[in-house]
Amino acid sequence: MLSRSRRLLSTSSANAERPWVRRTGAVLFSGVVVFTGYLSAWQLNRHQWKISLIERRKEMLKGALEPIAAVVPPEAATSGISADLEYRRVWCVGTFDHSKQILMGPRSAPAGMEAAAAAATGKRNPPGAPTPSGWDVITPFTCTDGTVLLVDRGWVRTDQAEPGDSRAPC
């Protein structure tokens, strides 16, 4: 009987949790909790920053139209434009130079293009199928004052870019 109680005492003391294991576990768990809290705060701050950025850009796009020569200084061609000039509404008069038009790509279809393609062709891609690929059309625009602007005219499907076309990719 005495030997059995000794065995019970010896096995229970061997399975007993050591204090350093408990402290290590508490420190690791606390670190995970603090790090998760930090990431949550960072995401909330990032979300607020993004919302204010979108609102600021929407306000800039609501501004009045101005002539491009009055908004963009001539030295902007070499030095770039400042951040306060971004998203300003401008106008200019000139012509597109389709002979120098280029296609950038291949690119995936922009959001919403699949529904438009399905409406036009009557065919819908099955769920999970890749979106149609195409090209971004970039066309130089020559203003009457001689300034040349590159205009992104949008996305076209691959089958709309014919090989002999000036818009065809190189």
N, C-alpha and C positions, 0 to 999 in steps of 0.2 A: 504494500500500500504506500509506503514511504517513497519507494522508487517511482511510482506513478505520479505522485505530486511533484517530485523533482523534475520529471520530464515535462509536465505541464508548465511549471515555472520556467524552465529553460527554453521551451518553445515559444512561450508568450513573450519572454524578454528578447528573444532573437527577432521576433516579428514587430517589436515595438518600434515606433517611428523615432528616428533620431532628431534632435532639435535643429541641426544644421540643414537637414533635408526640408523641414517645414519652413525655415526662414528663406532658403533658396527658392522654394516654390512660391512663397508669398512675394518675394522680390520680382521674380520673373512674371508672375501674373499681374502685379502692380505696374510693371513696365509696359506690358501689353495694353493694359487699360489706359494708361497715360498716353501712349503712342496713338491709340485709337481715338482718344479725345482730341489730340493735336490734329490728326488727319481730318476729323469732323469739322473742327474750327477752320482749318485751312480750306476745306471744300466750301463751307458757308461763305467765307470771305471771297473766294474765287467766284462763287455764284453771284454775289452782290456786285463785284467788279464787272463781271460780264454783262449783267443787266444794265448797269449804268453806262457801259460802253455802247451797248446797242441803242439805248435811249439817246445818248449824245449823237450817234451817227444818224438816227432818225431825224433829230432836230436839224442837223446839218443839211440833210436831204430835203427838208421843207423850206429851206432858204430860197431867196429870190434868184432868178437866173442873172448871171453877170457875163460880160464878154470875157473870153479866156485871156485876152491880152491884158486886161485890167487886173486879173487875179494871179496869173502865173508870170513871174518875172522872166526876162529873157535868159538869165544865167541858170535857170532851173534845168535847162537841157544838159548841162554838165555837172551841176552840183546836186540835182534832185530838188524836190519840193519839201517844204517844211510840213510838220504834222498838222498844223492848224489849217493848211490848205486842202487836206484830204477830205473827201466827201462833199466838196463844195459843188454847187450846180453852176455849170458854165455853158456857154454857147459859142459857136463859131460857124463861119460860112466857108464852104469849100467843096471838094469833090473826093470821092473814094478812088484810089488807084488799085483797081482789081488786078492789074498785071503783076503787082508785087505782093499779092495776097498769099498768105501761107496758112497751112493747117498744122496745128500742134496736136500731137497725140501719138498713139491712140489714147483716148480718154473714155472712162465709163460715162454712161448717160447721167445727166444731172437729175436730182430728185424731181419726181413728177413726170419725167419724160416717158416712163414706161406706160403710164395710164394714157398719155396722149398718143403714143405709138399704138397701143391696143385699140383706141377709139378710131384711129386712121386706118389700120389694117384689118381690124376685126379679130386679130389673133392676140392671145394673152400668153405670156410666159408662165410655165408652171411654177408653183412656189419653190423657192430655193434656186431657181435657174439664174444664171448670170445675166446681168443687165446688158443691153446692147451697147456695143462700143462705137465710138465715132471720133470726131475731130473738133477742136476749138478753132473757129475761123478768125484769123487776125488780119485786118485790112488797114493799110496806111491811109490816112485821111490828110489831104493837103489843104490847109486853110488858105484864104485869099492873100494873107500876108506872108505866105511861104512857109509857115510853121507846119511841120509834119507830126501828126499824132498817130499812134497805133491804137486801133479800136478793136476790142474783142466783140465780134458780131454774134457770138453765140456758138452753140454746139450743133453739128450735123451728123447724121448717121453715116456709117462707113459706106453703105451702098449709094449714098447721095453724092459722094465724091468720085467723079469719073476720072480715069487715068489721064485723059488728054486735057482735062480741065485745068485752068490756071490755079484753081484751089486745091488741086491734088497734092498730096504730100510728096516730098522729095525723098 
